[in-house]
Amino acid sequence: MAETEKFNQMGSDWWNPKGKMAALHMINEIRFQYFEKIIGKPKGKKILDIGCGGGLLSEEFAKRGAHVTGVDLSPVAIEAAKKHARENDLNIDYRNCALTEIKDNNFDVVVCAEMLEHVEDLQQIIIDSTIRLKSGGHYLFETINKTASAWFLSIFMAENVLNFVGKGTHNYDRFVKPSHLVSLLSTNGVSVREVKGMTFKPLEWQFVISDSTQVNYIGYGIKN
């Protein structure tokens, strides 16, 4: 199944914390808190959220006064994002288009969260995304490592046992090793400053920032 079609099938479930996007809702607050700690107050910053989906992360930045552009290839996701933003009186520039159609190359912050593990050509996405970040800007990322643990927890458990995400959401072949991502970003002028883990704690039923990058990981870099 094509990646865009997978997310088209999510429909209105984007904003259902107990639906097919349950895992995304579980990590949204903790990843936003991490990103905000890195970039400082979002107010007034120009932020590009690539692969924004239904807008969960875009809205967190917009609520705090950032000028957010959200781009996604799924028309269903963008419509869900626009509808939810209207209902919450948020002004977010959502666009159903390819990243190459975004002509602004002067964003303060570029965000690639829960999308790098879905792209067909990772190298090209890194090229296209880093170009749109201004010098000294923050590149924020969050994705899934390519390990046996990641397959077991993110695919077998999350999709087939816990129903955190819909079946078929992830493709192990597209998971990304941190070392590979760091290398690609460095080649394209972004110096990675930190990579942390996001670990699920079953007893607390929540994710926490950790030192283990075996499954989910999160981090940032600065454009040289």
KOLGUKOL-167257 format. One record per residue: residue number from 1; residue in one letter; x, y, z of N, C-alpha, C in turn. Coordinates in pm, 1 decimal. Layout:
BEGIN
> pos; code; nc1; nc2; nc3; cac1; cac2; cac3; cc1; cc2; cc3
> NUM; a; X; Y; Z; X; Y; Z; X; Y; Z
...
***
This chain:
BEGIN
> pos; code; nc1; nc2; nc3; cac1; cac2; cac3; cc1; cc2; cc3
> 1; m; 83.8; -119.7; 0.0; 0.0; 0.0; 0.0; 87.7; 125.3; 0.0
> 2; a; 55.4; 220.8; -85.8; 131.5; 344.9; -91.6; 120.2; 417.4; 41.2
> 3; e; 229.5; 486.7; 80.9; 230.6; 554.4; 210.4; 117.3; 656.4; 222.8
> 4; t; 93.9; 734.6; 116.4; -11.6; 835.5; 122.1; -147.4; 771.2; 144.1
> 5; e; -171.6; 658.8; 77.0; -300.7; 590.8; 91.2; -321.1; 537.8; 233.2
> 6; k; -213.1; 494.3; 297.8; -223.5; 448.1; 436.6; -285.3; 557.0; 523.6
> 7; f; -236.4; 680.4; 505.9; -282.0; 789.4; 591.5; -413.2; 850.0; 543.7
> 8; n; -445.9; 830.2; 415.7; -579.4; 867.9; 369.3; -684.6; 786.3; 442.7
> 9; q; -653.4; 660.7; 471.2; -748.9; 571.4; 534.7; -772.3; 603.9; 682.3
> 10; m; -686.7; 688.7; 740.2; -704.7; 728.1; 880.1; -827.7; 817.5; 896.6
> 11; g; -858.6; 896.1; 793.3; -976.4; 981.2; 795.5; -984.9; 1067.9; 920.1
> 12; s; -1102.0; 1067.2; 981.4; -1126.0; 1150.6; 1100.5; -1057.7; 1095.9; 1224.7
> 13; d; -993.8; 978.3; 1211.8; -928.0; 916.1; 1327.2; -805.2; 993.8; 1374.6
> 14; w; -760.7; 1090.4; 1296.6; -641.5; 1167.2; 1334.2; -653.8; 1228.3; 1473.5
> 15; w; -772.3; 1272.6; 1508.6; -789.9; 1341.2; 1637.1; -862.9; 1255.4; 1740.0
> 16; n; -862.8; 1125.7; 1717.8; -922.4; 1031.9; 1812.9; -810.6; 967.6; 1895.1
> 17; p; -793.6; 1007.4; 2021.2; -683.2; 954.6; 2102.8; -691.8; 806.0; 2131.8
> 18; k; -807.2; 745.5; 2101.8; -822.2; 601.8; 2125.9; -834.7; 524.5; 1994.8
> 19; g; -811.3; 593.1; 1883.4; -824.1; 530.7; 1752.1; -692.4; 479.1; 1698.4
> 20; k; -680.1; 479.9; 1564.9; -561.7; 426.0; 1498.8; -437.6; 511.1; 1523.0
> 21; m; -456.2; 633.5; 1571.8; -343.3; 722.5; 1598.2; -316.0; 736.1; 1748.5
> 22; a; -356.1; 636.9; 1825.6; -339.9; 642.9; 1970.9; -195.0; 667.1; 2012.0
> 23; a; -101.9; 598.3; 1945.2; 40.1; 613.6; 1980.3; 87.7; 755.8; 1955.5
> 24; l; 39.1; 815.8; 1846.4; 78.5; 952.4; 1813.8; 30.6; 1049.0; 1921.3
> 25; h; -89.5; 1027.8; 1970.3; -141.2; 1111.9; 2078.4; -59.0; 1091.9; 2205.5
> 26; m; -13.9; 970.5; 2228.8; 62.9; 941.4; 2349.9; 197.4; 1011.9; 2350.1
> 27; i; 259.1; 1025.0; 2231.6; 392.9; 1085.4; 2227.0; 389.0; 1235.5; 2198.8
> 28; n; 273.6; 1288.0; 2161.6; 269.8; 1426.0; 2112.9; 316.9; 1527.7; 2215.9
> 29; e; 268.3; 1515.7; 2338.0; 305.5; 1613.8; 2440.7; 453.3; 1607.0; 2474.6
> 30; i; 505.1; 1484.9; 2489.8; 644.6; 1472.3; 2530.4; 739.8; 1518.2; 2420.3
> 31; r; 705.2; 1489.9; 2294.3; 794.5; 1534.6; 2186.6; 787.1; 1685.4; 2169.8
> 32; f; 666.9; 1743.4; 2188.2; 657.9; 1889.0; 2179.0; 737.7; 1955.6; 2290.9
> 33; q; 726.9; 1904.7; 2410.6; 802.0; 1961.3; 2523.1; 952.4; 1956.7; 2496.1
> 34; y; 997.9; 1846.2; 2439.6; 1140.3; 1834.7; 2405.1; 1178.2; 1939.2; 2301.6
> 35; f; 1099.3; 1950.1; 2195.2; 1129.2; 2045.9; 2088.3; 1126.6; 2189.9; 2138.6
> 36; e; 1029.0; 2221.0; 2224.0; 1019.1; 2357.7; 2276.1; 1140.0; 2391.4; 2362.7
> 37; k; 1187.6; 2294.3; 2436.5; 1306.8; 2317.0; 2519.6; 1427.6; 2349.5; 2432.1
> 38; i; 1432.0; 2290.4; 2313.3; 1544.2; 2312.0; 2222.3; 1537.5; 2447.9; 2153.8
> 39; i; 1421.2; 2485.2; 2103.9; 1410.9; 2607.9; 2022.3; 1376.3; 2732.0; 2104.4
> 40; g; 1335.9; 2713.7; 2230.2; 1289.8; 2827.6; 2308.7; 1144.7; 2857.9; 2277.1
> 41; k; 1095.7; 2972.0; 2319.1; 955.6; 3006.5; 2295.7; 926.5; 3011.1; 2145.6
> 42; p; 823.9; 2938.7; 2100.8; 792.5; 2934.1; 1957.3; 736.0; 3065.4; 1902.1
> 43; k; 686.8; 3153.7; 1987.4; 617.7; 3273.8; 1940.6; 700.6; 3351.8; 1839.2
> 44; g; 639.3; 3377.7; 1722.5; 703.7; 3456.1; 1618.0; 793.9; 3378.1; 1525.7
> 45; k; 823.5; 3251.6; 1558.7; 913.8; 3172.5; 1474.3; 838.3; 3114.9; 1354.3
> 46; k; 906.7; 3107.6; 1240.8; 851.9; 3043.9; 1121.1; 888.4; 2895.7; 1125.5
> 47; i; 785.6; 2811.4; 1131.1; 808.3; 2668.2; 1148.0; 745.9; 2590.7; 1032.5
> 48; l; 823.8; 2500.6; 973.5; 776.4; 2412.9; 866.9; 763.9; 2272.1; 922.7
> 49; d; 641.1; 2222.0; 930.4; 614.0; 2087.2; 980.4; 591.3; 1996.2; 859.7
> 50; i; 691.8; 1913.8; 829.4; 687.8; 1828.1; 710.1; 625.8; 1693.6; 744.3
> 51; g; 525.8; 1652.8; 664.9; 452.2; 1531.5; 697.5; 367.5; 1555.5; 820.2
> 52; c; 294.8; 1666.6; 819.9; 222.6; 1713.2; 938.9; 102.0; 1627.9; 973.4
> 53; g; 56.9; 1543.6; 879.0; -58.8; 1460.1; 907.3; -179.9; 1543.4; 942.7
> 54; g; -248.9; 1503.2; 1049.0; -368.2; 1574.3; 1093.2; -341.4; 1698.5; 1174.0
> 55; g; -214.0; 1729.5; 1195.6; -178.8; 1856.4; 1258.6; -155.9; 1854.7; 1408.1
> 56; l; -132.7; 1738.4; 1465.7; -115.8; 1731.9; 1611.9; -0.3; 1817.3; 1661.6
> 57; l; 112.7; 1807.6; 1594.9; 229.3; 1884.5; 1637.5; 220.4; 2029.3; 1589.3
> 58; s; 169.0; 2050.4; 1469.5; 152.9; 2185.9; 1416.0; 71.3; 2272.4; 1511.4
> 59; e; -35.4; 2215.0; 1565.1; -122.9; 2291.5; 1653.9; -52.5; 2332.4; 1782.5
> 60; e; 33.7; 2247.5; 1835.2; 105.1; 2282.8; 1958.5; 192.9; 2405.8; 1937.6
> 61; f; 260.9; 2411.4; 1822.9; 343.2; 2528.3; 1792.4; 256.1; 2651.8; 1769.3
> 62; a; 145.3; 2634.0; 1695.8; 57.6; 2746.7; 1663.5; -7.4; 2804.8; 1788.6
> 63; k; -45.2; 2720.3; 1883.0; -106.5; 2767.4; 2006.7; -14.4; 2863.1; 2082.6
> 64; r; 114.8; 2850.0; 2058.6; 212.6; 2932.1; 2129.4; 268.2; 3043.9; 2042.5
> 65; g; 195.8; 3075.6; 1936.7; 227.2; 3195.1; 1859.2; 323.0; 3178.9; 1744.2
> 66; a; 356.2; 3055.9; 1706.9; 445.0; 3035.3; 1592.3; 366.5; 3050.7; 1461.9
> 67; h; 438.2; 3086.8; 1355.6; 379.9; 3093.8; 1221.9; 408.5; 2959.4; 1154.3
> 68; v; 308.7; 2873.5; 1151.1; 329.4; 2734.3; 1111.9; 279.5; 2706.6; 970.1
> 69; t; 365.5; 2642.2; 893.4; 326.8; 2586.2; 763.9; 334.2; 2434.9; 776.7
> 70; g; 221.6; 2367.7; 752.2; 217.3; 2221.8; 759.2; 196.0; 2163.5; 621.1
> 71; v; 280.9; 2072.0; 581.3; 271.2; 2013.2; 446.6; 258.7; 1861.8; 456.6
> 72; d; 168.0; 1805.1; 376.1; 150.1; 1660.7; 375.1; 92.5; 1618.5; 240.1
> 73; l; 130.6; 1498.4; 195.6; 83.3; 1447.7; 67.0; -57.8; 1390.1; 75.2
> 74; s; -106.8; 1364.3; 194.7; -238.6; 1306.1; 210.7; -346.3; 1414.5; 216.2
> 75; p; -436.0; 1419.8; 116.4; -542.7; 1519.8; 119.6; -638.3; 1499.1; 236.2
> 76; v; -658.6; 1374.0; 274.6; -748.6; 1344.6; 386.6; -690.1; 1398.6; 516.8
> 77; a; -560.1; 1378.5; 536.0; -494.7; 1429.1; 656.2; -500.0; 1580.9; 662.5
> 78; i; -474.0; 1646.0; 549.9; -475.8; 1792.6; 547.3; -615.6; 1846.4; 574.3
> 79; e; -717.2; 1781.6; 521.3; -854.4; 1825.7; 548.7; -887.6; 1809.8; 696.6
> 80; a; -842.2; 1699.4; 757.0; -863.7; 1678.9; 900.8; -791.0; 1786.3; 981.0
> 81; a; -670.5; 1821.0; 936.6; -591.9; 1924.2; 1004.1; -659.8; 2060.6; 993.6
> 82; k; -705.4; 2095.7; 874.5; -771.6; 2224.5; 853.4; -899.8; 2235.0; 936.2
> 83; k; -977.2; 2128.8; 937.4; -1103.1; 2127.5; 1011.9; -1078.0; 2147.9; 1160.9
> 84; h; -980.8; 2076.4; 1216.1; -952.6; 2087.1; 1359.4; -895.8; 2224.3; 1394.3
> 85; a; -815.0; 2280.5; 1306.0; -759.7; 2414.2; 1329.8; -871.4; 2519.0; 1331.3
> 86; r; -964.9; 2507.6; 1237.3; -1079.0; 2600.6; 1233.8; -1160.6; 2591.3; 1362.0
> 87; e; -1184.8; 2469.1; 1406.6; -1265.0; 2448.1; 1527.2; -1197.7; 2506.5; 1651.5
> 88; n; -1065.6; 2522.4; 1645.0; -991.0; 2573.6; 1759.8; -934.1; 2713.2; 1735.5
> 89; d; -986.1; 2780.0; 1630.3; -947.4; 2918.7; 1598.9; -795.7; 2935.0; 1585.4
> 90; l; -732.9; 2840.3; 1517.0; -589.0; 2846.6; 1494.2; -561.2; 2876.5; 1347.6
> 91; n; -469.1; 2967.7; 1323.7; -433.2; 3006.6; 1187.3; -305.8; 2932.2; 1146.3
> 92; i; -323.2; 2823.0; 1072.5; -210.4; 2740.1; 1028.4; -217.8; 2726.1; 876.9
> 93; d; -105.2; 2743.8; 811.7; -99.1; 2734.6; 665.9; -75.9; 2589.1; 625.9
> 94; y; -185.8; 2514.5; 611.2; -176.3; 2373.9; 572.2; -178.1; 2361.2; 420.6
> 95; r; -89.5; 2277.9; 368.0; -80.9; 2259.7; 223.2; -71.1; 2111.5; 187.1
> 96; n; -159.3; 2068.9; 99.5; -155.8; 1932.7; 46.9; -70.4; 1933.9; -80.3
> 97; c; 59.2; 1918.2; -61.4; 150.8; 1926.7; -174.9; 282.5; 1858.5; -140.6
> 98; a; 365.5; 1844.3; -241.3; 500.3; 1791.3; -220.3; 587.2; 1898.8; -155.6
> 99; l; 687.8; 1856.4; -83.9; 777.8; 1949.3; -17.6; 845.1; 2043.7; -116.7
> 100; t; 871.1; 1994.9; -236.5; 938.4; 2076.8; -337.5; 854.5; 2196.1; -381.8
> 101; e; 725.2; 2194.0; -351.2; 638.4; 2305.9; -387.0; 644.3; 2419.3; -284.9
> 102; i; 709.3; 2395.6; -173.2; 729.7; 2501.3; -73.0; 852.0; 2581.1; -115.6
> 103; k; 832.5; 2705.6; -155.2; 940.7; 2785.9; -212.3; 1019.1; 2866.1; -109.2
> 104; d; 967.2; 2878.3; 11.1; 1034.3; 2954.7; 116.6; 1153.1; 2874.3; 170.2
> 105; n; 1272.2; 2931.7; 163.7; 1392.5; 2865.0; 214.5; 1449.5; 2935.6; 336.7
> 106; n; 1360.9; 2998.6; 415.5; 1408.1; 3080.1; 526.3; 1332.2; 3050.8; 655.3
> 107; f; 1302.9; 2922.0; 679.8; 1232.4; 2885.1; 802.7; 1328.5; 2884.0; 921.8
> 108; d; 1278.2; 2927.7; 1036.1; 1357.6; 2922.8; 1159.9; 1371.3; 2779.4; 1209.5
> 109; v; 1266.4; 2701.6; 1186.5; 1261.2; 2563.9; 1235.8; 1199.9; 2474.3; 1129.1
> 110; v; 1263.9; 2359.9; 1105.5; 1206.3; 2255.9; 1020.6; 1184.8; 2133.2; 1108.4
> 111; v; 1064.2; 2076.0; 1100.2; 1029.0; 1960.2; 1182.4; 1000.7; 1839.9; 1093.3
> 112; c; 1069.2; 1728.3; 1120.5; 1041.5; 1600.3; 1055.0; 1014.7; 1499.1; 1165.4
> 113; a; 889.3; 1486.6; 1205.0; 853.0; 1399.8; 1317.0; 755.0; 1292.5; 1271.6
> 114; e; 787.3; 1167.4; 1299.1; 703.1; 1055.2; 1258.9; 675.8; 1055.6; 1109.3
> 115; m; 776.8; 1091.6; 1029.4; 758.1; 1086.2; 884.0; 877.3; 1029.1; 810.2
> 116; l; 998.1; 1042.5; 864.5; 1117.0; 994.2; 794.6; 1111.4; 843.4; 770.7
> 117; e; 1043.1; 770.5; 860.0; 1032.8; 624.9; 845.3; 927.8; 583.3; 742.5
> 118; h; 864.3; 682.4; 678.2; 762.1; 652.4; 578.5; 802.1; 690.8; 436.3
> 119; v; 915.0; 759.2; 420.2; 948.4; 810.7; 287.5; 1022.9; 707.2; 203.5
> 120; e; 1003.4; 715.6; 73.7; 1067.8; 621.6; -18.8; 1213.6; 658.2; -42.4
> 121; d; 1242.3; 788.8; -53.6; 1378.3; 835.2; -81.6; 1424.1; 926.0; 31.8
> 122; l; 1482.5; 867.0; 134.8; 1523.0; 941.7; 253.7; 1626.1; 1048.9; 220.6
> 123; q; 1723.7; 1014.7; 139.3; 1827.9; 1110.7; 104.8; 1768.8; 1235.5; 39.7
> 124; q; 1673.9; 1216.7; -52.0; 1614.4; 1331.8; -120.0; 1531.7; 1417.4; -24.8
> 125; i; 1461.8; 1353.6; 67.7; 1383.3; 1428.7; 165.8; 1474.6; 1512.5; 254.2
> 126; i; 1588.5; 1457.3; 292.5; 1683.3; 1533.9; 374.4; 1736.1; 1653.3; 295.6
> 127; i; 1767.2; 1633.0; 170.1; 1812.9; 1744.7; 85.1; 1705.2; 1852.0; 77.1
> 128; d; 1582.2; 1810.7; 43.8; 1473.4; 1906.4; 24.5; 1434.3; 1977.6; 153.8
> 129; s; 1445.6; 1909.5; 266.5; 1405.0; 1970.5; 393.4; 1512.4; 2064.2; 448.2
> 130; t; 1638.4; 2026.9; 436.5; 1744.7; 2112.2; 489.8; 1759.7; 2241.1; 409.2
> 131; i; 1727.7; 2235.4; 280.7; 1734.5; 2355.1; 196.1; 1640.5; 2462.7; 249.0
> 132; r; 1530.1; 2422.6; 307.6; 1428.3; 2517.8; 350.4; 1452.9; 2576.7; 488.5
> 133; l; 1563.5; 2537.8; 549.0; 1601.3; 2588.9; 680.9; 1706.8; 2697.3; 667.8
> 134; k; 1686.2; 2809.3; 736.6; 1782.8; 2917.9; 728.6; 1908.1; 2884.7; 808.3
> 135; s; 2015.2; 2953.3; 779.9; 2140.3; 2934.3; 852.6; 2119.0; 2964.0; 1000.4
> 136; g; 2164.9; 2873.4; 1085.4; 2146.8; 2889.3; 1228.8; 2013.6; 2837.2; 1279.3
> 137; g; 1928.7; 2788.5; 1187.1; 1797.6; 2737.3; 1225.2; 1803.8; 2597.7; 1284.6
> 138; h; 1695.5; 2558.4; 1349.9; 1687.1; 2428.1; 1415.6; 1619.3; 2324.4; 1326.4
> 139; y; 1681.4; 2209.5; 1313.9; 1623.7; 2095.3; 1243.2; 1583.1; 1994.4; 1350.6
> 140; l; 1453.0; 1971.2; 1364.8; 1400.8; 1881.4; 1467.8; 1355.3; 1751.1; 1403.9
> 141; f; 1392.3; 1639.3; 1463.2; 1352.7; 1510.3; 1406.4; 1309.3; 1412.5; 1514.3
> 142; e; 1225.6; 1319.0; 1471.8; 1180.9; 1210.9; 1559.4; 1136.1; 1097.2; 1469.4
> 143; t; 1193.4; 977.9; 1490.9; 1163.3; 866.3; 1401.6; 1189.8; 733.9; 1473.6
> 144; i; 1203.7; 625.8; 1397.5; 1219.3; 491.2; 1454.7; 1348.1; 427.5; 1406.5
> 145; n; 1422.1; 369.6; 1499.5; 1548.6; 304.7; 1469.0; 1524.9; 172.6; 1394.6
> 146; k; 1626.6; 130.5; 1321.6; 1617.7; 4.9; 1246.6; 1685.9; -106.3; 1325.4
> 147; t; 1613.3; -158.4; 1423.4; 1664.5; -263.3; 1510.7; 1557.9; -371.6; 1526.8
> 148; a; 1599.5; -486.1; 1578.5; 1504.4; -594.1; 1605.8; 1403.0; -549.4; 1711.5
> 149; s; 1451.0; -473.7; 1809.0; 1360.8; -423.1; 1913.4; 1254.6; -332.1; 1854.3
> 150; a; 1295.1; -249.5; 1757.9; 1200.6; -158.7; 1694.1; 1095.7; -236.6; 1615.6
> 151; w; 1138.3; -341.4; 1545.0; 1041.2; -424.1; 1472.9; 941.7; -486.2; 1570.1
> 152; f; 991.8; -541.3; 1678.8; 905.4; -610.4; 1773.8; 805.0; -516.0; 1839.0
> 153; l; 854.3; -399.9; 1884.5; 767.0; -308.2; 1958.3; 682.0; -219.2; 1867.2
> 154; s; 740.5; -168.8; 1757.5; 669.5; -73.3; 1672.4; 577.8; -139.2; 1569.7
> 155; i; 607.9; -264.5; 1535.6; 524.1; -333.2; 1437.2; 444.7; -446.4; 1503.4
> 156; f; 513.8; -545.6; 1554.3; 442.9; -661.1; 1610.3; 352.7; -621.8; 1727.4
> 157; m; 408.1; -552.3; 1826.8; 329.0; -516.3; 1944.9; 232.8; -401.1; 1917.2
> 158; a; 284.5; -290.8; 1861.1; 202.2; -170.9; 1844.1; 87.9; -190.8; 1744.7
> 159; e; 114.0; -266.1; 1637.4; 12.6; -283.0; 1533.3; -76.6; -405.2; 1554.2
> 160; n; -20.4; -512.3; 1610.6; -93.8; -638.5; 1616.6; -145.9; -676.9; 1754.5
> 161; v; -86.0; -621.7; 1859.5; -126.2; -659.8; 1994.5; -195.1; -544.5; 2067.2
> 162; l; -125.9; -429.5; 2074.4; -178.6; -316.8; 2150.8; -271.4; -226.3; 2070.8
> 163; n; -268.0; -239.7; 1938.3; -350.4; -155.3; 1850.0; -325.4; -6.5; 1871.4
> 164; f; -198.9; 28.0; 1897.0; -159.8; 168.7; 1909.2; -169.6; 239.4; 1775.3
> 165; v; -138.4; 166.7; 1668.5; -147.0; 220.8; 1532.2; -213.8; 116.7; 1443.1
> 166; g; -263.9; 160.4; 1328.1; -330.1; 68.4; 1237.3; -233.0; -32.6; 1178.8
> 167; k; -281.9; -151.6; 1149.8; -198.1; -255.4; 1090.4; -146.9; -209.8; 954.3
> 168; g; -18.1; -234.7; 929.9; 43.3; -196.0; 803.9; 95.2; -54.0; 801.6
> 169; t; 87.3; 14.6; 915.6; 134.2; 154.1; 920.4; 283.3; 163.2; 891.7
> 170; h; 360.9; 70.8; 948.3; 506.1; 79.6; 937.2; 564.5; -28.0; 846.7
> 171; n; 676.2; 7.1; 785.8; 753.5; -84.1; 701.4; 895.9; -86.4; 756.5
> 172; y; 936.9; -200.5; 809.8; 1067.8; -209.2; 874.9; 1181.9; -164.8; 783.0
> 173; d; 1170.5; -191.7; 654.7; 1276.6; -157.4; 559.8; 1302.6; -6.5; 555.9
> 174; r; 1204.2; 72.9; 597.9; 1219.2; 217.8; 592.6; 1257.7; 279.4; 727.4
> 175; f; 1274.3; 196.8; 828.5; 1321.8; 248.6; 955.9; 1463.9; 303.4; 937.0
> 176; v; 1503.4; 397.5; 1022.2; 1626.1; 474.6; 998.8; 1721.8; 465.6; 1117.4
> 177; k; 1840.3; 416.2; 1094.2; 1942.4; 414.2; 1199.4; 1987.8; 557.6; 1230.3
> 178; p; 2005.2; 592.4; 1356.8; 2049.6; 727.5; 1392.5; 2179.0; 768.2; 1322.9
> 179; s; 2273.0; 675.3; 1311.4; 2401.7; 707.4; 1248.4; 2383.5; 746.7; 1102.5
> 180; h; 2289.3; 680.3; 1034.7; 2261.8; 711.6; 894.6; 2197.8; 849.5; 881.9
> 181; l; 2102.7; 879.4; 969.4; 2037.5; 1010.6; 967.0; 2137.0; 1121.5; 997.4
> 182; v; 2220.1; 1101.5; 1098.2; 2321.9; 1201.5; 1133.4; 2414.6; 1228.0; 1015.8
> 183; s; 2454.2; 1121.3; 945.4; 2543.5; 1134.4; 830.3; 2477.0; 1213.5; 717.6
> 184; l; 2350.8; 1182.0; 688.2; 2279.0; 1253.1; 581.7; 2262.0; 1400.8; 615.1
> 185; l; 2229.6; 1430.0; 738.9; 2211.4; 1569.1; 780.1; 2344.1; 1644.9; 772.9
> 186; s; 2450.5; 1581.3; 817.4; 2582.5; 1645.2; 812.7; 2622.8; 1678.5; 669.9
> 187; t; 2597.2; 1584.9; 578.7; 2628.5; 1605.9; 436.6; 2553.5; 1726.2; 380.6
> 188; n; 2438.0; 1755.4; 439.0; 2354.8; 1865.1; 390.1; 2356.3; 1987.4; 481.5
> 189; g; 2464.6; 2001.0; 557.3; 2488.7; 2124.8; 629.8; 2424.0; 2138.0; 765.4
> 190; v; 2370.8; 2029.6; 820.0; 2308.6; 2034.4; 952.6; 2391.2; 1951.5; 1050.2
> 191; s; 2438.2; 2017.4; 1154.6; 2518.1; 1950.1; 1255.9; 2427.6; 1901.7; 1369.0
> 192; v; 2417.4; 1769.5; 1385.2; 2330.8; 1714.0; 1489.3; 2395.4; 1733.6; 1625.8
> 193; r; 2319.2; 1793.0; 1717.2; 2371.1; 1825.2; 1850.1; 2328.8; 1723.7; 1956.1
> 194; e; 2216.7; 1654.6; 1931.3; 2169.5; 1560.0; 2033.3; 2076.0; 1457.2; 1971.2
> 195; v; 2088.4; 1334.1; 2019.2; 1994.7; 1227.2; 1985.0; 1957.0; 1157.6; 2115.7
> 196; k; 1828.0; 1158.5; 2146.7; 1778.5; 1093.5; 2268.2; 1676.7; 987.2; 2230.5
> 197; g; 1648.1; 898.6; 2324.1; 1547.3; 797.3; 2300.5; 1410.6; 841.5; 2351.5
> 198; m; 1307.5; 779.6; 2298.6; 1172.0; 793.1; 2353.3; 1125.9; 651.7; 2386.8
> 199; t; 1118.4; 623.1; 2514.9; 1094.1; 486.6; 2560.8; 955.2; 472.4; 2622.3
> 200; f; 887.0; 364.7; 2585.0; 754.6; 338.3; 2640.9; 767.5; 266.1; 2773.8
> 201; k; 702.0; 320.9; 2876.4; 700.5; 261.0; 3009.8; 562.4; 198.0; 3032.4
> 202; p; 551.8; 66.5; 3018.9; 419.3; 2.2; 3027.7; 349.6; 19.9; 3162.3
> 203; l; 425.3; 22.3; 3271.0; 362.4; 37.2; 3402.8; 298.6; 174.5; 3419.1
> 204; e; 363.7; 276.4; 3364.0; 308.0; 412.5; 3368.4; 219.7; 440.6; 3247.3
> 205; w; 225.7; 350.5; 3146.9; 149.8; 362.9; 3022.6; 177.5; 498.8; 2956.3
> 206; q; 305.4; 530.0; 2944.3; 344.4; 655.5; 2880.8; 486.1; 645.9; 2825.8
> 207; f; 517.5; 739.5; 2736.3; 652.5; 750.1; 2682.4; 731.9; 852.6; 2763.5
> 208; v; 862.6; 828.8; 2773.6; 951.5; 923.2; 2841.1; 1076.6; 942.7; 2756.3
> 209; i; 1139.1; 1059.3; 2769.1; 1268.5; 1082.4; 2705.5; 1373.3; 1002.2; 2781.8
> 210; s; 1458.3; 929.4; 2708.5; 1554.4; 840.9; 2773.5; 1686.8; 842.5; 2697.9
> 211; d; 1779.5; 760.1; 2743.2; 1908.7; 746.3; 2675.6; 1910.8; 627.8; 2579.5
> 212; s; 1802.4; 553.2; 2573.5; 1796.8; 436.2; 2485.2; 1732.0; 472.8; 2352.3
> 213; t; 1807.5; 458.1; 2243.9; 1755.6; 488.1; 2109.8; 1722.1; 359.9; 2033.3
> 214; q; 1701.8; 251.2; 2104.3; 1678.3; 122.2; 2039.9; 1548.8; 117.1; 1958.9
> 215; v; 1450.4; 198.2; 1996.7; 1322.9; 196.4; 1924.7; 1295.9; 335.3; 1868.7
> 216; n; 1224.9; 418.1; 1940.7; 1201.2; 556.4; 1895.8; 1314.8; 646.6; 1940.7
> 217; y; 1348.1; 744.2; 1856.9; 1447.2; 843.1; 1899.1; 1410.6; 981.3; 1847.9
> 218; i; 1464.4; 1080.7; 1916.7; 1430.3; 1219.9; 1891.8; 1557.4; 1304.4; 1907.0
> 219; g; 1567.0; 1413.7; 1833.2; 1687.2; 1496.1; 1845.0; 1678.3; 1622.5; 1762.3
> 220; y; 1793.3; 1688.8; 1752.3; 1794.3; 1813.7; 1675.9; 1933.5; 1843.1; 1623.6
> 221; g; 1934.8; 1929.9; 1524.9; 2061.4; 1978.5; 1469.8; 2049.5; 2126.3; 1438.2
> 222; i; 2161.9; 2188.6; 1408.7; 2168.7; 2329.2; 1373.0; 2228.9; 2340.4; 1231.9
> 223; k; 2164.7; 2422.1; 1149.1; 2218.3; 2439.0; 1013.5; 2339.5; 2530.6; 1017.3
> 224; n; 2448.4; 2485.4; 956.5; 2573.0; 2560.7; 956.9; 2561.4; 2685.7; 872.3
***
